[in-house]
Amino acid sequence: MPGLLIRKEIAMALKIFEDCVACGACEPVCPNQAISEGDPLYVIDPEKCTECVGFYDEPQCVPVCPVDCIHPDPGYRETKEELLQKKERLQAS
C-alpha cells in the first residue's frame, strides 16, 4: 500500500542509575538473571535484559524499585522482535 508507514516498536535495555540504594529488590524479579550486585550499585547486563519481553507485559524490576532508579538505556535500542529473539537465545543456552 503506497504511503504506508510500518513502525517497529523500539525498546531499550534497562539501566540502574546512580540513585540506587542497593536494596536488592530488583534482582530476584528478573527472569533472565540480568541484574546483579555491583559495587556500589546493582547493575543490569544489557546482553541479558529483554525488558521481560516474552515473560511479562512490563519489566518487573521497575515497579519494585523503591527509588525509581531503573530507566531505559539509550545505548541499547532493540525492537520487541529482537528482544524476543534474545530471550529465546538466552533460554536455549
C-alpha positions as CSV (number, residue, x, y, z in Angstrom):
1,M,0.0,0.0,0.0
2,P,1.6,3.3,-1.1
3,G,2.5,5.7,1.7
4,L,2.0,3.1,4.4
5,L,4.5,3.6,7.2
6,I,5.4,0.5,9.1
7,R,6.7,1.2,12.5
8,K,8.7,-1.2,14.6
9,E,8.3,-0.6,18.2
10,I,11.7,0.2,19.7
11,A,12.5,-0.8,23.2
12,M,15.7,-0.4,25.2
13,A,17.6,-2.5,27.7
14,L,17.1,-1.1,31.2
15,K,19.8,0.5,33.3
16,I,20.2,1.2,37.0
17,F,21.2,4.8,37.6
18,E,23.2,6.3,40.5
19,D,20.1,6.8,42.7
20,C,20.3,3.1,43.5
21,V,20.3,2.4,47.2
22,A,21.5,-1.2,46.7
23,C,18.4,-2.7,48.4
24,G,18.4,-5.7,46.0
25,A,14.6,-5.7,45.4
26,C,15.1,-5.8,41.6
27,E,17.4,-8.8,41.4
28,P,15.0,-11.7,42.2
29,V,12.3,-10.5,39.9
30,C,14.4,-10.6,36.7
31,P,13.5,-13.7,34.7
32,N,16.8,-13.5,32.7
33,Q,19.1,-13.1,35.7
34,A,20.3,-9.9,34.1
35,I,20.6,-8.0,37.4
36,S,23.5,-8.5,39.8
37,E,25.1,-6.7,42.7
38,G,27.7,-4.3,41.6
39,D,30.0,-2.0,43.6
40,P,28.3,0.1,44.9
41,L,25.2,-0.2,42.7
42,Y,23.2,-3.1,41.2
43,V,23.8,-3.4,37.5
44,I,21.8,-4.7,34.6
45,D,23.6,-6.7,31.9
46,P,22.3,-5.3,28.6
47,E,23.2,-8.6,26.8
48,K,20.6,-10.4,29.1
49,C,18.0,-7.7,29.6
50,T,14.9,-8.2,27.5
51,E,12.6,-5.8,29.4
52,C,10.8,-9.0,30.3
53,V,9.6,-9.4,26.7
54,G,8.3,-13.0,26.3
55,F,7.7,-13.3,30.1
56,Y,5.6,-10.4,31.1
57,D,3.8,-7.4,29.6
58,E,6.0,-5.0,31.5
59,P,9.5,-5.0,33.0
60,Q,9.3,-6.5,36.5
61,C,12.2,-4.6,38.1
62,V,10.8,-1.1,37.6
63,P,7.8,-1.3,39.9
64,V,9.7,-2.9,42.8
65,C,12.4,-0.3,42.9
66,P,11.8,2.0,45.9
67,V,13.8,4.9,44.5
68,D,12.7,4.8,40.8
69,C,16.3,4.5,39.5
70,I,15.7,1.9,36.7
71,H,15.2,3.6,33.3
72,P,15.7,2.7,29.6
73,D,19.4,2.7,28.5
74,P,19.5,4.7,25.2
75,G,22.8,2.9,24.4
76,Y,20.9,-0.4,23.8
77,R,18.0,0.1,21.4
78,E,16.2,-3.0,20.2
79,T,12.9,-3.9,18.6
80,K,10.4,-6.1,20.5
81,E,11.2,-8.8,18.0
82,E,14.9,-8.5,18.7
83,L,14.2,-8.7,22.5
84,L,12.1,-11.8,22.0
85,Q,14.9,-13.4,19.9
86,K,17.3,-12.6,22.7
87,K,15.0,-14.2,25.2
88,E,14.8,-17.3,23.1
89,R,18.6,-17.4,22.7
90,L,19.1,-17.0,26.5
91,Q,16.6,-19.7,27.3
92,A,18.3,-22.1,24.9
93,S,21.8,-21.7,26.5
